[in-house]
Amino acid sequence: MIQTATLAEFDADGRTPVFEDPYTVHLGLEAGDSIPPHTHPGQSILFAVQEGKLELTVDEATATLAGGACANFDGDADIAVEALEDTRALVVFADQ
């Protein structure tokens, strides 16, 4: 079975579930929006920026990701996000 989605159909802001397994979310942030530090225990996370630019902080490390960039990290870490521009991303949560 193939599951498909058209990312353009999702709202430009907010969090919208895309797939259940692995759990995948479309994340839309406006410039200046942020997600405070939080964790996703027991999960490995793939964060793929489609368009825009954001700052991703995982524990003490910070990376700036722009459209086309992705990051992979452990959900047990403290994770925070700040949108530097209007940004759309896909976030995939996989059980470890």
Long-range contacts (C-beta under 8 A, 24 or more apart in sequence): 7-50, 7-88, 7-90, 10-88, 12-86, 12-88, 18-90, 22-92, 22-93, 22-94, 22-95, 23-92, 23-93, 24-90, 24-91, 24-92, 24-93, 25-90, 25-91, 25-93, 26-88, 26-89, 26-90, 27-87, 27-88, 27-89, 27-90, 27-91, 28-87, 28-88, 28-89, 29-54, 29-81, 29-83, 29-86, 29-87, 29-89, 30-83, 30-86, 31-83, 31-84, 31-85, 31-86, 31-87, 32-82, 32-83, 33-82, 33-83, 34-80, 34-81, 34-82, 34-83, 35-79, 35-80, 35-81, 35-82, 36-80, 37-78, 37-79, 37-80, 38-78, 38-79, 38-80, 39-75, 39-76, 39-77, 39-78, 39-79, 40-75, 40-76, 40-79, 40-93, 41-75, 41-76, 42-75, 42-76, 42-95, 42-96, 43-75, 43-93, 43-94, 43-95, 43-96, 44-72, 44-73, 44-74, 44-75, 44-93, 44-94, 44-95, 44-96, 45-72, 45-73, 45-74, 45-75, 45-79, 45-91, 45-92, 45-93, 45-94, 46-70, 46-71, 46-72, 46-90, 46-91, 46-92, 46-94, 47-71, 47-72, 47-73, 47-89, 47-90, 47-91, 47-92, 48-89, 48-90, 48-91, 48-92, 49-87, 49-88, 49-89, 50-88, 50-89, 50-90, 51-86, 51-87, 51-88, 52-83, 52-84, 52-85, 52-86, 52-87, 52-88, 52-89, 53-83, 53-84, 53-85, 53-87, 54-81, 54-82, 54-83, 54-84, 54-85, 54-87, 54-89, 55-81, 55-82, 55-84, 56-80, 56-81, 57-81, 57-82
